[in-house]
Amino acid sequence: MADPAGAPRPDVTDMFAVHGVFRDTLGAAPALVRDIAPGNSERVALIANYCYNILFFLQSHHDGEEELVFPLLRARCPAQGELLDRLEAEHKEALALLGSAQTALAAWPGSGDAGSQAAVADALEALRVQLCAHLDEEEAEGLPLCAENLSIQEWGALPGHAMASFRGDKIWLILGLIRERMNDGQRAAMLEHMPPPAVEMWTNFGEQAFKELSNEVVVEVRNRVPG
């Protein structure tokens, strides 16, 4: 889209793929955690690591919006201060719940007891409820502001920032989850904005690693997303 002067504007619909990752993974995660049989330490480690990577991605995603997007919107949309205040407050609430989920996850694999397992599931569910309400508002009110007031380059800086600040150990998992929710054009644009080492990682082994993990976790997550 373009502004009245004809400057090109970004296609912000790629953010629906990112939000879809959070909705689906956090939607399925509580059941995945609760259904692990007692004593199945291998499964506990697998699901805990999967959840850790999702939470680290959520953290880097929010950091990117706060560093790259919100300051620009505040400068260019002074009449939207109340909305931006609310979105930033929701970010802080989500990050607090995220921290609680990370704390619960850290205590789970070593103990393996039913109480720790339930605490993880409950913390992830609390985060899901809060986050989904935030994502609904961001999509309805925040993304249109981005489409109208950011340049293609400014919007395109988000993926690289998220990858650079990601603290998990499976960035290829995050890339795969996002890419499977995109159309061909969005996938191509995503690769264009990724730094060359990241593109090389994805093409050399990341895509195959994602396919292999799909057989263990990702397909099951899809099947457990609440209707």
N, C-alpha and C positions, 0 to 999 in steps of 0.2 A: 504494500500500500504506500501512498505518498502523501506528504503534507501539501498545503496549497501552493508552495513554491516548487513542488515537484521533487523534493528530496526523497529518496527511497527509504522505506521503513521496513523493519524486520517482520518476518513471519514468526510470531510468538507461539504458534500452535505446537511447536516442538516441545513446549513446556508441559503439554498434556501427557506426553510420553513419560517425562520425568515424574510427574505427579502420579501417573498410573503405577509406576514402580512402587511408590510409597503406599498407595492405597491397597495394592494387591499383596505386597509382601507383608505389611503389617496387618492386613486383614486375615491372612492365613497363619501368621506366626503363632498366635496364642494356641491354636489347635495343634499345630505342629509340635509345640513344646509340651503341651499337656498329654499328648498321645504317646510319648516315648515310654517304653516299658522300663520298669525299675531295673537298674544294673546295666543298661545298655550304654556304656560309657562312650563307645564309638559314635553312636547316634547323637548323644548329648554334645560331643565335641563338634560334630558336623553342623548341627543346627545352631549351636552357640556361635560358631564362627560365621555362619551365614548371617545371623542376626547382627553380629558385630559390624560386618561390612555394610549392611543396610543403614545402621545407625551412624556410622562414620560418614557415609554418603549424605545422609540427611543433614548432618552437622556442616559439612563442606558446602552443601547446596544453600543452606540458610546464610552461611558466612558470605558466600558470593553475592547473594541478593543484597545483604546489608552493606557490603563494601562497594559494589559496582552499580547497583540499581537504585536503591532507596535515596542515596544522596543526589543523584541526577534528577529523580522525580521530585524531590523536595525543592530543588532549585528551579525546576521548570513548571511545576504544578503547585504553586503556593496555595491555591484554593483547596487542595486535597490533603492538607495537613492532618485533618482528623482521621481520614482513612489510613494514611501512612503511619500515624501514631498507633492506630489499632493493629495494623499488620505487624509492626515491629514488636508490639506488646505480645502478640500471639506467638511470634518467633521466640521471645524470651520464655514464655510458658512452655512451648514445645521443647526447648533446649533443657529446661529444668526436668521435664518428664523423660527426655532422652537420657539425661544423666542418671536418673533413678533406674532406668532400664539397663544402662551399662553397669551400674553397681550390682544389680541383681544378677546380670549375666556373669560378672566376674566371680561371684560366690557360688555359681551353679556347677560348673564342670568338676571342681574339686570335691564338692560335697556329695552331689548326686542324690540328695534326699528329696522327698516329696515336697517339703516346705520350700526349698530353694527353687524347685521346678515350678511350683504354683506362683511364687513371687515373680519369677521371670515372665510367666504368662500374663499375670495381672498387670505388671508394669508395661508390657508391650501393648496390652489392650487399652490401658489408660492413654498411652501416647497415640494410639490409632484414633481414638474418639476425638481427642483434641485436634490432632493434625488434620483429619479429614474435614472438620468444620472450617479450619483455616484455609485449606486448599480450595474449598468451595468458594470462599469469599475472595481469595486471591485470583481465581480464574474469572469470577464474575466482575470484579472491579479493578484488580491490580493489573492483569494482563492487558486489558484495553488501554490503560494509561501507558504501559510500556510500548505498545504498538504505535501509539500516537506521538510519543515524545522521545524515544530512543532511536539512535541510528543503528544500521545493520551491524556496524563494527562494535558498538557498545553492547548490543545484545549478544553478539557472537563471542564476546570475551568470557561469558559465563562458563561454558564447558571447560575451557583451559584452566580457569581459576579453580573449578571444582576438582579437576584432576590433580593440579599442583598441591592443593591443600588436603587431599584425601589421605587419611591415616590408616586405612585398612590394608589387608594383604592380598586382596583380589579385585583390583580395579577392572580387570577383564569381566568379572561378574557384573559389575555395575554397567559397563558398556553394553554387554549382551542384553541385560534386562531392559535398558533403554531402547536399544536398536530394534528389538523384536516388537516394540510398540510403535515404531516409526514407519512412514512410507519410504519408498526408494529415494525420493528427493531429499527428505530429511536426513536419511542415513548418509547420503553423499555430502550434504552440507556439514554434518557432524564431523566427518573425516577431514573436511577442508579446514575446520577450525581447531582440530587437534594438533598438538606439536608433533613433529616428525617422529621422535622416539616412541610416542604413544601409538601412532599409526603403525609403526613397525612392530611394536609389541602385539597389537591386536591382530595384524595379518599373519605374523609368524607363529604365534601360539595361543593368543588370547581367545580367538574365536573358537578354536578347537577345544580349549580348556572349558569354555562356557558350555559347549555342546555336551561334554562329558559330565559336567556337574548337573546339567539339566536332567540327566537320567537318574540322579540321586535325589535332587531337591527341587529344582525349578519346576518340573512338570507337576510334582506333587503340590507345590504352592499354587499353581494355576487351578488345580482341581479342588483346592480348599478355600479359595477366595469366596467370601460370603456373597450370596446372590442379591 
